[in-house]
Amino acid sequence: MIAVTKTWPASDVAELAALGVHDVAENKDQEARAKASSLESLDVRWHFVGQLQRNKARSVVRYADVVHSVDRPELVTALAKAAAQHRDAPLDVLVQVDLDSAAGRGGVAPAGVLALAAEVAASDTLRLVGLMAVAPLGGDPDHAFARLADVSRALRGEHADATWISAGMSGDLESAVRHGATHVRVGSALLGKRVSGHGSVRP
Ligand SMILES: *Cc1c(COP(=O)(O)O)cnc(C)c1O
């Protein structure tokens, strides 16, 4: 389980770590960078799960251990170059699959996954670990995650080590697990309901 701590303060990440949760995710570079730098001494793995602009690559590779949202060749190039300059170890990368072409929430269409994965795998400074997806809003998550499982099977046919399936959030994690998710990204079920703008509500 990866705790999604966006909108919540760094002190919550510290509390989670004290409780044994060492994987946390953020979706905005500015917020993630600030939290990671204030918690540098903490044993926490930072996952970046949001849509990522190319010009943020240099920032993200410095604190993130895993980037889940790689969805286009320009981003592969930018992350590979930034990782070469700013990291000692390769950056773990997931290709984000778009299961809902209408939504514009990022991701590459299923038909484009293998080509993009090949670009990641060809880089010395990136390590292809698997796939990430978000189920369509209002759609049937079982249908979406079954599709993702098919894409993952095809991916593992070419890249045996790319075993991660990052799928499932608070509302649909059971479905994701039924369809083979290896990592679920849980925010509101753990920390409370987020309110846009300021403040969030505890459960
Ligand atoms: C916010 C977010 C989550 C967590 O969503 P919840 O519904 O709060 O569990 C998971 N994945 C991504 C990509 C997110 O942006």
Ligand as a Chemical Component Dictionary entry (heavy atoms), coordinates in Angstrom:
data_LIG
# 
_chem_comp.id                   LIG 
_chem_comp.type                 NON-POLYMER 
_chem_comp.pdbx_formal_charge   0 
_chem_comp.three_letter_code    LIG 
# 
loop_
_chem_comp_atom.comp_id 
_chem_comp_atom.atom_id 
_chem_comp_atom.alt_atom_id 
_chem_comp_atom.type_symbol 
_chem_comp_atom.charge 
_chem_comp_atom.model_Cartn_x 
_chem_comp_atom.model_Cartn_y 
_chem_comp_atom.model_Cartn_z 
_chem_comp_atom.pdbx_ordinal 
LIG C1 C1 C 0 -5.179 11.281 -5.252 1  
LIG C2 C2 C 0 -4.728 10.064 -5.983 2  
LIG C3 C3 C 0 -4.902 8.787  -5.432 3  
LIG C4 C4 C 0 -5.628 8.523  -4.117 4  
LIG O1 O1 O 0 -6.983 8.765  -4.263 5  
LIG P1 P1 P 0 -8.026 8.451  -3.038 6  
LIG O2 O2 O 0 -9.320 8.349  -3.723 7  
LIG O3 O3 O 0 -7.927 9.599  -2.107 8  
LIG O4 O4 O 0 -7.580 7.186  -2.410 9  
LIG C5 C5 C 0 -4.411 7.702  -6.145 10 
LIG N1 N1 N 0 -3.780 7.869  -7.318 11 
LIG C6 C6 C 0 -3.582 9.070  -7.871 12 
LIG C7 C7 C 0 -2.889 9.159  -9.175 13 
LIG C8 C8 C 0 -4.042 10.212 -7.222 14 
LIG O5 O5 O 0 -3.868 11.409 -7.786 15 
# 
loop_
_chem_comp_bond.comp_id 
_chem_comp_bond.atom_id_1 
_chem_comp_bond.atom_id_2 
_chem_comp_bond.value_order 
_chem_comp_bond.pdbx_ordinal 
LIG C1 C2 SING 1  
LIG C2 C3 SING 2  
LIG C2 C8 DOUB 3  
LIG C3 C4 SING 4  
LIG C3 C5 DOUB 5  
LIG C4 O1 SING 6  
LIG O1 P1 SING 7  
LIG P1 O2 DOUB 8  
LIG P1 O3 SING 9  
LIG P1 O4 SING 10 
LIG C5 N1 SING 11 
LIG N1 C6 DOUB 12 
LIG C6 C7 SING 13 
LIG C6 C8 SING 14 
LIG C8 O5 SING 15 
# 
